[in-house]
Amino acid sequence: MNQTLLISVFAFATSAATCLPAADPPLSIAPLPIALINLDRILKDYKPLNDKLDPLKAEAKEVEAAIQVRQAELEAVGNQLRQTLPGSPDQQRLQIQLVKMQGDFQRFVAESRNKLQQKEAATYLGFFRQLDAEISKYSKANGLKLVLRQSTTSLDDGQPLPDVFKALNRQIFYEDGIDITDAILKALQVSSANDGAQK
């Protein structure tokens, strides 16, 4: 009897399995309209931007040299002050001179660095406007709906701490074939060449 019951259950299961619809083939998923751009690489490789930044870097070196000269002057007056007799007219004169020099020095440092930052910000804003325009143009032409920033990172040993944090905090862990950096760099170069030809 048990054998008959077992055969009946097996027969029922196999007949039910033949009545089930066939499994659908796996769905083909269209790629998402998303791309990545490596801004670190563009900032490093885009020559027209670097050509605009080079004079600012040279100016920053000149400012830092001037700051060091003024700091040495401050130290010299401070050393003279330490060598004078307390309460003497020379000490009072040097104290007043040192306070004035310190105020002038702080103002000079703040104004000089602020001017450099303003120039640098203006240069980057102009570049990012151009970059945004090229990314928008490329995205519309290629049906992209979202472009994300990807940073150059590495998990190599011996990196400076800021680079390690950058690698550990990256937002893109893997990508395959959605990096548009080369295309955008090429578009920027063409745009820059066209701007240069029009001038």
C-alpha positions as CSV (number, residue, x, y, z in Angstrom):
1,M,0.0,0.0,0.0
2,N,2.8,2.4,0.8
3,Q,4.4,1.6,-2.4
4,T,1.2,2.4,-4.3
5,L,0.8,5.7,-2.4
6,L,4.4,6.6,-3.2
7,I,3.9,5.9,-6.9
8,S,0.7,7.9,-7.0
9,V,2.3,11.0,-5.4
10,F,5.2,10.7,-7.8
11,A,2.9,10.4,-10.8
12,F,0.8,13.4,-9.6
13,A,4.0,15.6,-9.0
14,T,5.4,14.8,-12.5
15,S,2.1,15.5,-14.2
16,A,1.7,18.7,-12.3
17,A,5.2,19.8,-13.3
18,T,4.5,19.2,-16.9
19,C,1.4,21.5,-16.7
20,L,3.3,24.4,-15.2
21,P,4.3,27.2,-17.7
22,A,7.9,27.3,-18.8
23,A,10.1,29.7,-16.9
24,D,10.6,33.0,-18.6
25,P,14.0,33.8,-19.9
26,P,15.9,36.3,-17.7
27,L,14.9,39.8,-18.4
28,S,17.4,41.9,-20.2
29,I,18.1,45.1,-18.2
30,A,18.9,48.2,-20.1
31,P,21.9,50.1,-18.8
32,L,21.1,53.0,-16.5
33,P,21.6,56.4,-18.0
34,I,24.4,57.2,-15.5
35,A,28.0,58.1,-16.1
36,L,31.1,59.0,-14.0
37,I,33.6,61.8,-14.5
38,N,37.0,61.9,-12.8
39,L,37.4,65.5,-11.8
40,D,40.8,65.0,-10.3
41,R,42.1,63.8,-13.7
42,I,40.5,66.7,-15.5
43,L,42.0,69.3,-13.1
44,K,45.4,67.7,-13.6
45,D,45.3,67.1,-17.3
46,Y,43.4,70.1,-18.7
47,K,46.2,72.4,-19.9
48,P,44.3,75.6,-20.4
49,L,43.2,75.6,-16.7
50,N,46.8,74.8,-15.6
51,D,48.1,77.6,-17.8
52,K,45.8,80.0,-16.0
53,L,46.8,78.7,-12.5
54,D,50.5,78.8,-13.1
55,P,50.8,82.6,-12.8
56,L,48.7,82.4,-9.6
57,K,51.1,79.7,-8.2
58,A,54.1,82.0,-9.0
59,E,52.3,84.9,-7.4
60,A,51.7,82.8,-4.3
61,K,55.4,82.0,-4.0
62,E,56.2,85.7,-4.2
63,V,53.7,86.5,-1.5
64,E,55.0,83.7,0.8
65,A,58.6,85.1,0.2
66,A,57.4,88.6,1.1
67,I,55.7,87.2,4.2
68,Q,59.0,85.5,5.3
69,V,60.9,88.7,4.8
70,R,58.4,90.7,6.9
71,Q,58.5,87.9,9.6
72,A,62.3,88.1,9.7
73,E,62.0,91.9,10.2
74,L,59.5,91.3,13.1
75,E,61.9,88.8,14.7
76,A,64.8,91.3,14.3
77,V,62.9,94.0,16.1
78,G,61.8,91.5,18.8
79,N,65.4,90.5,19.3
80,Q,66.4,94.2,19.7
81,L,63.6,94.7,22.2
82,R,64.8,91.8,24.3
83,Q,68.3,93.3,24.4
84,T,67.3,96.7,25.6
85,L,67.0,97.8,29.2
86,P,63.6,97.5,30.7
87,G,61.9,100.9,31.0
88,S,64.4,102.7,28.8
89,P,63.2,105.0,26.0
90,D,64.6,102.5,23.4
91,Q,62.5,99.8,24.9
92,Q,59.4,101.9,24.7
93,R,60.2,102.9,21.1
94,L,60.8,99.3,20.1
95,Q,57.6,98.1,21.7
96,I,55.6,100.6,19.8
97,Q,57.4,99.8,16.6
98,L,56.9,96.0,17.2
99,V,53.1,96.4,17.9
100,K,52.7,98.5,14.7
101,M,54.8,96.0,12.6
102,Q,52.7,93.1,14.0
103,G,49.5,94.8,13.0
104,D,50.9,95.7,9.5
105,F,52.2,92.1,9.1
106,Q,48.8,90.5,10.0
107,R,47.0,92.9,7.6
108,F,49.5,92.2,4.8
109,V,49.2,88.4,5.2
110,A,45.4,88.5,5.3
111,E,45.0,90.9,2.3
112,S,47.6,89.1,0.2
113,R,46.2,85.7,0.7
114,N,42.6,87.0,0.3
115,K,43.6,88.5,-3.1
116,L,45.1,85.2,-4.2
117,Q,42.1,83.2,-3.1
118,Q,39.8,85.6,-5.0
119,K,41.8,85.2,-8.2
120,E,41.9,81.4,-7.8
121,A,38.2,81.2,-7.1
122,A,37.4,83.3,-10.2
123,T,39.6,81.0,-12.3
124,Y,38.0,77.9,-11.0
125,L,34.5,79.3,-11.3
126,G,35.1,80.1,-15.0
127,F,36.5,76.6,-15.6
128,F,33.6,74.9,-13.8
129,R,31.0,76.9,-15.8
130,Q,32.8,75.6,-19.0
131,L,32.9,72.0,-17.6
132,D,29.2,72.1,-16.6
133,A,28.3,73.2,-20.1
134,E,30.4,70.4,-21.7
135,I,29.0,67.8,-19.4
136,S,25.4,69.0,-20.1
137,K,26.0,69.0,-23.9
138,Y,27.5,65.5,-23.8
139,S,24.8,64.1,-21.5
140,K,22.0,65.4,-23.6
141,A,23.6,64.0,-26.8
142,N,24.2,60.6,-25.2
143,G,20.9,60.2,-23.2
144,L,22.5,60.5,-19.8
145,K,20.3,61.5,-16.9
146,L,23.0,61.5,-14.1
147,V,26.7,62.2,-14.0
148,L,28.5,61.5,-10.8
149,R,31.9,62.7,-9.7
150,Q,34.5,60.0,-9.2
151,S,37.8,60.7,-7.5
152,T,41.2,59.2,-8.2
153,T,41.8,56.9,-5.3
154,S,44.1,54.0,-4.5
155,L,44.3,51.5,-1.7
156,D,48.1,51.4,-1.9
157,D,50.3,51.5,1.2
158,G,52.5,54.4,2.1
159,Q,50.1,57.2,1.0
160,P,49.7,60.5,2.8
161,L,46.9,60.4,5.3
162,P,44.5,62.7,3.3
163,D,44.8,60.4,0.3
164,V,44.1,57.4,2.5
165,F,40.9,59.1,3.9
166,K,39.9,60.0,0.4
167,A,40.2,56.3,-0.7
168,L,38.4,55.0,2.3
169,N,35.5,57.5,1.9
170,R,35.1,57.1,-1.9
171,Q,31.5,56.8,-3.1
172,I,32.1,54.7,-6.2
173,F,33.6,51.3,-5.5
174,Y,33.2,49.8,-8.9
175,E,32.4,51.0,-12.4
176,D,32.6,49.3,-15.8
177,G,32.5,51.4,-18.9
178,I,30.6,54.4,-17.7
179,D,33.5,56.8,-17.2
180,I,33.2,59.8,-19.6
181,T,36.3,61.6,-18.5
182,D,38.2,61.2,-21.8
183,A,35.2,62.4,-23.8
184,I,34.8,65.5,-21.6
185,L,38.5,66.3,-21.7
186,K,38.4,66.0,-25.5
187,A,35.3,68.3,-25.7
188,L,37.0,70.8,-23.4
189,Q,40.1,70.8,-25.6
190,V,38.0,71.4,-28.7
191,S,36.0,74.2,-27.0
192,S,39.2,75.8,-25.8
193,A,40.8,75.6,-29.3
194,N,37.6,77.1,-30.8
195,D,37.6,79.9,-28.2
196,G,41.3,80.6,-29.0
197,A,40.6,80.7,-32.7
198,Q,37.8,83.2,-32.3
199,K,40.0,85.6,-30.3
